[in-house]
Amino acid sequence: MLMALISDIHSNLEALEAVWDEIKDADAFLCMGDLVGYGASPNEVVEFVRKQMERRTFLCVRGNHDNAIAFGADWSFNPYARQAVRWHQRVMTVENLEFLRRLPVRQLFTDDTGRSYLLIHGSPRAPLDEYLFPWLPESEFRAVLSYVRQDDLLLGHTHVPMLKEIGGRRIINPGSVGQPRDGDWRASYALMDTERGEVTFHRVEYDVEESARKIIEAGLPRFLADRLFEGL
């Protein structure tokens, strides 16, 4: 079984389409949230995901930006992110906002070998908000796994790819499709081969010029366009 792991698309349709071209033959698709926020194509991204969920094994959880846009919970956001939230709320359709509201905060998945997974955006301790960066001490990851009954924990939020293996269990972050922050501007995703038990991380170029142009033309902060070129 081939599983595609994605997260943090952030309304970047061009990045999503480039990634999809590479993962579309997978058997299952697991998304760790933040379909929207920051970028200029929220309706297009949500509708793309909604369509795939009708056709494929495609699970998705709610991220903090999805939550902020759906419910107006943006009090902890920086001014750039908050401006984007307000813009999203104005331009998104009622149907797509309702879709975001219905996304679960947690999802469970079991692969064809019987291995189990917990999908969450941030962490089990704070599902929408906690950042689990790769450079945290191993004791922190062990503590996080104490909240998880499943074999593996799949998460997003940091926009930084990560694989931690602790006692035969794994914590996996595929990085960000739409706004990487590890110094590499290319869209990030991961593939999991259940037969081999392997996780591989991948990057793909996309039309970043078009994504940035849309942000600027929408009247969103130019910073949100510029950072796409830097992967920061």
Secondary structure, 3 states (H helix, E strand, C coil): CEEEEECCCCCCHHHHHHHHHHHCCCCEEEECCCCCCCCCCHHHHHHHHHHHHHHCCEEECCCHHHHHHHHCCCCCCCHHHHHHHHHHHHHCCHHHHHHHHHCCCEEEEECCCCCEEEEECCCCCCCCCCCCCCCCCHHHHHHHHCCCCCCEEECCCCCCCEEEEECCEEEEECCCCCCCCCCCCCEEEEEEECCCCEEEEEEECCCHHHHHHHHHHCCCCHHHHHHHHHCC
